[in-house]
Amino acid sequence: MGRFVTPMDESSPARKGRKMHQELEWIEKIAPDMVEIMVQRFMILHHIYWSGPIGRRLLAQEIGVTERVLRTETDFLKNQGLVTSTKSGMVITNDGKNVIRKLRGLIDQLAGVQRREKRLSDFLQIDRCFIVSGNCDEQVKVIETMGKLVNETLQTLLPEGRNVIAVMGGTTMARIAACLKPKLAEKRELLFVPARGGIGEAVDIQANSVSAQMALRTGGKHRTLYVPEQLSEKAYAPLMQEPSIVEVVQLIRNSNAVIHSIGEAITMAKRRDMSKENIGELKRRRAVGEAFGYFFNEEGRIVYKIPRVGLQLEDLTNMKSVIAVAGGASKAKAIVAYMKLAPKQTCLITDEGAAKVILKE
């Protein structure tokens, strides 16, 4: 990912990363206690950021340490001005937020995140995985961290010049949209398009709304696709004769990047107001996940497809960059199942909650 570098390129990110990793290994050899304390304090700080305001007893339970140990560490963090107490519990300060942002890369290395990311990408047989700390089933703010990582990944993957980015809808994608930054549009002409029709869902999570929000956040442009989320076969054919719809669909299918999420099958079926009969059939066929309107079982076999205008699963094969965003232990089965259908160039952005279940840690 990113530019190619020669073995002599001392300034390359890969060379710097290897050098840092070697230095961290030496630190662990000479002062293993220091590394352990550093990781633990960072973890406490991060949990307060996710869950604050939070009381000491609940925080001790979440992290798995005694209240006595937690009191010692939080007192230290308070003395350093990184945490403060309120009537509702402990909260992080602006200095604490800066420490999290600036130390994340170092702590991730200390905690062995990169090794776990490699194991996960090998297991799923895709190009790359990024794992953020936490479990978004329990801590909603984890999705914000995933969103910032989506922005960084796009910054690395997208070439200069014109880029057409297809965007799916959904609650996760709506939160991701709010994390994109104007810097992404530097030296780039960005056009965001909805990857599918979305009329029928809540307005704020429709693909049209998400793509418009991404364009607004980055200073790019967007196109709309005003067609229903679900179509009968009879309604599908005439719509595909409409010039305005055909034009947007061509943009979608020829986009060079796509950002999408992965859902749990039954949750997504209910959100789309599918009939009780169809939901019952999905259960009988043991569907575990959904993406792009395709429902699939644990073996990665498609068991049901919603007729829709927009991006089809087979269109992903020709896309240069495919970013899948899904986290939480509850989505582990859906992620594994979908990756059996995903193109190899997929980059998965997930969290520890899902990664631990997938890797059976």
C-alpha positions in Angstrom: 0.0 0.0 0.0 1.4 3.4 -0.9 4.5 4.1 -3.0 7.1 1.5 -3.8 10.5 2.0 -2.1 14.0 0.7 -2.8 16.0 -1.1 -0.1 18.2 2.0 0.2 15.3 4.4 0.9 16.1 5.1 4.6 13.2 7.6 4.9 10.5 5.1 3.8 7.6 4.4 6.2 8.4 0.7 6.0 12.0 1.2 7.0 11.1 3.6 9.8 8.5 1.1 11.0 11.0 -1.8 11.1 13.6 0.4 12.9 11.0 1.4 15.5 9.9 -2.2 16.0 13.6 -3.2 16.7 14.0 -0.3 19.2 10.8 -1.4 21.0 12.1 -5.0 21.3 15.3 -3.7 22.8 13.3 -1.5 25.3 11.3 -4.6 26.3 14.5 -6.5 26.9 16.1 -3.9 29.2 12.9 -2.6 30.9 9.9 -4.9 30.4 8.1 -3.4 33.5 8.2 0.0 31.9 6.6 -1.3 28.7 3.9 -3.0 30.7 3.1 0.1 32.8 3.0 2.3 29.7 0.6 0.0 27.9 -1.6 -0.3 31.0 -1.8 3.5 31.6 -2.6 4.1 27.9 -5.3 1.4 28.1 -6.9 3.1 31.1 -6.7 6.5 29.4 -8.3 5.1 26.3 -11.2 3.4 28.3 -11.9 6.7 30.1 -12.0 8.4 26.7 -14.5 5.8 25.3 -16.7 5.5 28.3 -16.3 8.7 30.3 -17.7 9.9 32.6 -17.1 6.6 34.3 -16.7 5.6 38.0 -13.6 3.8 39.3 -15.4 0.6 40.2 -17.0 0.1 36.7 -13.7 1.0 35.0 -11.9 -1.6 37.1 -14.4 -4.2 36.0 -14.1 -3.3 32.4 -10.3 -3.4 32.4 -9.9 -6.4 34.7 -7.8 -4.9 37.4 -8.4 -4.3 41.2 -9.7 -1.0 42.4 -6.5 -0.5 44.4 -4.3 -0.8 41.3 -6.7 1.4 39.3 -6.7 4.1 42.0 -2.9 4.2 41.8 -2.8 4.6 38.1 -5.7 7.1 37.8 -4.2 9.2 40.5 -1.0 9.3 38.5 -3.0 10.3 35.3 -4.8 13.0 37.3 -1.5 14.4 38.6 -0.3 14.6 35.0 -3.4 16.5 33.9 -4.6 13.8 31.6 -7.7 12.9 33.5 -10.1 14.8 35.8 -13.0 13.9 38.1 -16.6 15.1 37.8 -19.7 14.3 39.8 -20.6 11.7 37.2 -17.1 10.1 37.1 -13.7 10.4 35.5 -13.3 12.2 32.1 -10.4 12.7 29.8 -8.8 16.2 29.4 -7.7 17.8 26.2 -4.1 17.0 27.1 -5.2 13.4 27.6 -6.7 13.4 24.1 -3.5 14.7 22.6 -1.5 11.9 24.4 -3.8 9.3 22.9 -3.5 10.7 19.4 0.3 11.0 19.5 1.1 7.8 21.2 -1.4 5.5 19.4 1.2 4.3 16.8 3.8 3.5 19.5 1.3 1.7 21.8 -0.1 -0.3 18.9 3.4 -1.6 18.2 4.0 -2.3 21.9 0.8 -4.2 22.1 1.6 -6.3 19.0 -1.3 -4.9 16.9 0.6 -5.1 13.7 1.4 -8.8 14.1 -2.3 -9.4 14.8 -3.3 -7.4 11.7 -1.0 -9.6 9.6 -2.5 -12.8 11.1 -6.0 -11.5 10.5 -5.4 -10.6 6.8 -3.7 -14.0 6.2 -6.6 -15.8 7.8 -9.2 -13.9 5.8 -7.0 -14.0 2.6 -7.2 -10.3 1.8 -4.5 -7.6 1.3 -4.7 -5.7 4.5 -6.4 -5.4 7.9 -6.3 -2.6 10.4 -7.5 -3.2 14.0 -8.4 -0.4 16.4 -8.6 -0.9 20.1 -11.9 -1.6 21.8 -15.2 -3.2 20.8 -17.8 -1.0 19.2 -20.6 -3.3 20.5 -19.8 -1.8 23.9 -18.1 1.5 23.1 -19.7 3.6 20.3 -16.7 6.0 20.2 -14.6 3.1 18.7 -16.4 3.8 15.4 -15.0 7.3 15.4 -11.5 5.8 15.6 -12.3 3.5 12.7 -13.6 6.5 10.8 -10.3 8.3 11.3 -8.5 5.2 10.0 -10.7 5.2 6.9 -9.6 8.8 6.2 -6.0 7.8 6.6 -6.4 4.8 4.4 -8.0 6.8 1.7 -5.2 9.3 1.9 -2.7 6.5 1.2 -4.7 4.5 -1.4 -6.2 7.2 -3.6 -4.0 8.5 -6.4 -3.7 12.2 -7.3 -6.2 13.5 -9.8 -9.8 12.4 -10.4 -11.3 9.7 -8.1 -14.8 8.3 -8.1 -15.7 6.7 -4.7 -18.8 4.6 -4.4 -20.3 4.7 -0.9 -22.8 2.3 0.8 -25.4 3.5 3.3 -26.1 2.4 6.9 -25.5 3.5 10.4 -21.8 2.7 10.4 -21.2 4.5 7.1 -23.1 7.6 8.4 -20.7 7.8 11.3 -17.6 7.2 9.1 -18.7 10.1 6.8 -18.4 12.5 9.7 -14.7 11.6 10.2 -13.4 12.5 6.7 -11.2 15.6 6.4 -10.7 18.3 3.7 -7.0 17.3 3.4 -8.2 14.2 1.5 -9.1 16.5 -1.4 -5.6 18.0 -1.7 -4.3 17.3 -5.3 -7.4 15.2 -5.9 -10.8 15.7 -7.6 -13.2 13.7 -5.5 -16.6 12.5 -6.7 -18.7 10.5 -4.2 -21.5 8.4 -5.6 -24.1 6.3 -3.7 -23.3 2.6 -4.4 -27.0 1.8 -4.5 -30.5 3.2 -4.4 -31.6 4.0 -0.8 -35.1 5.5 -0.8 -37.0 3.5 1.9 -34.4 3.7 4.6 -34.1 6.5 7.2 -32.9 9.6 5.3 -29.7 10.1 7.3 -28.3 6.6 6.6 -29.3 6.4 2.9 -26.3 6.0 0.6 -27.3 9.3 -1.1 -27.0 11.1 2.3 -23.8 9.4 3.3 -22.1 10.2 -0.1 -23.3 13.8 0.2 -21.9 14.1 3.7 -18.6 12.7 2.6 -18.4 15.3 -0.2 -19.3 18.1 2.2 -16.7 17.0 4.7 -13.9 16.8 2.1 -14.9 19.6 -0.3 -15.6 17.1 -3.0 -18.6 16.6 -5.3 -21.4 14.0 -5.2 -24.1 12.6 -7.4 -27.5 11.2 -6.3 -29.4 8.0 -7.3 -33.0 8.4 -6.4 -34.4 4.9 -6.8 -36.0 2.6 -4.2 -33.8 0.4 -2.0 -35.7 -2.7 -3.1 -37.2 -3.3 -6.5 -39.4 -5.9 -8.1 -38.0 -7.5 -11.3 -40.8 -5.8 -13.2 -39.8 -2.3 -11.9 -36.1 -2.9 -12.4 -35.9 -3.2 -16.2 -37.7 0.2 -17.1 -35.6 2.1 -14.5 -32.5 0.9 -16.2 -33.6 2.7 -19.4 -33.7 6.1 -17.8 -30.7 8.1 -19.0 -30.1 9.9 -15.7 -30.1 6.6 -13.8 -27.9 4.9 -16.4 -25.3 7.7 -16.2 -25.0 7.4 -12.4 -24.9 3.6 -12.5 -22.1 3.8 -15.0 -20.2 6.1 -12.6 -20.8 3.7 -9.8 -19.6 0.6 -11.7 -16.5 2.4 -13.0 -15.5 4.0 -9.6 -11.9 3.3 -8.5 -12.8 2.9 -4.8 -15.7 1.7 -2.7 -16.3 2.1 1.1 -18.9 -0.3 2.6 -19.9 -2.0 5.8 -20.9 -5.6 6.6 -24.1 -6.3 8.5 -25.6 -9.2 10.4 -28.2 -10.9 8.2 -31.3 -10.9 10.4 -30.6 -7.4 11.7 -30.3 -6.0 8.2 -33.4 -7.9 6.9 -35.5 -6.4 9.7 -34.1 -2.9 9.0 -35.1 -3.3 5.3 -38.6 -4.3 6.4 -38.4 -7.7 4.7 -41.4 -9.9 5.1 -41.7 -12.5 8.0 -41.6 -15.2 5.4 -38.3 -13.9 3.9 -36.8 -13.5 7.3 -37.9 -17.0 8.2 -36.3 -18.3 5.0 -33.0 -16.5 5.8 -33.0 -18.2 9.2 -33.7 -21.6 7.6 -30.8 -21.1 5.2 -28.6 -20.0 8.1 -27.7 -16.6 6.7 -25.2 -14.8 8.9 -24.2 -11.7 7.0 -25.2 -9.1 4.4 -23.3 -6.7 2.1 -24.5 -5.0 -1.1 -27.9 -6.6 -0.8 -26.5 -10.1 -0.8 -27.2 -12.4 2.1 -24.7 -15.2 2.7 -24.2 -18.1 5.1 -21.0 -19.1 7.1 -19.6 -20.9 4.1 -19.8 -17.7 2.0 -22.6 -19.0 -0.2 -25.2 -16.5 -1.3 -28.6 -17.5 -0.1 -30.7 -14.5 -1.1 -30.2 -11.3 -3.1 -32.3 -8.1 -3.1 -32.9 -6.8 -6.7 -31.4 -3.3 -6.7 -30.0 -0.6 -8.9 -26.3 0.1 -8.3 -23.2 -1.7 -7.4 -23.2 -5.5 -7.7 -20.8 -7.9 -5.9 -19.1 -8.8 -9.1 -18.3 -5.2 -9.8 -15.8 -5.2 -6.9 -13.3 -7.4 -8.9 -12.2 -4.5 -11.1 -12.0 -1.8 -8.4 -8.5 -0.7 -7.3 -9.5 0.0 -3.7 -12.1 -1.8 -1.6 -12.5 -0.7 2.0 -14.8 -2.7 4.3 -15.6 -1.3 7.7 -17.1 -3.6 10.4 -16.5 -4.0 14.1 -17.8 -5.6 17.2 -17.7 -9.2 18.4 -21.3 -9.6 17.2 -20.2 -9.1 13.5 -17.3 -11.6 13.6 -19.3 -14.4 11.8 -20.6 -12.0 9.2 -17.0 -10.6 8.5 -15.5 -14.1 8.0 -18.4 -15.2 5.8 -18.2 -12.1 3.6 -14.5 -12.3 3.1 -15.0 -15.6 1.3 -16.7 -13.6 -1.3 -14.6 -10.4 -1.2 -11.9 -9.5 -3.7 -8.3 -9.9 -2.6 -7.6 -6.2 -2.7 -10.0 -5.6 0.2 -8.8 -3.6 3.2 -10.7 -4.4 6.3 -10.9 -1.9 9.1 -12.2 -3.5 12.3 -11.8 -3.6 16.0 -10.4 -5.8 18.7 -13.8 -7.1 19.6 -14.3 -8.7 16.2 -10.6 -9.6 15.7 -10.4 -11.6 18.9 -13.4 -13.7 18.0 -12.2 -14.3 14.5 -8.7 -15.3 15.6 -10.2 -17.3 18.5 -8.0 -15.4 21.0 
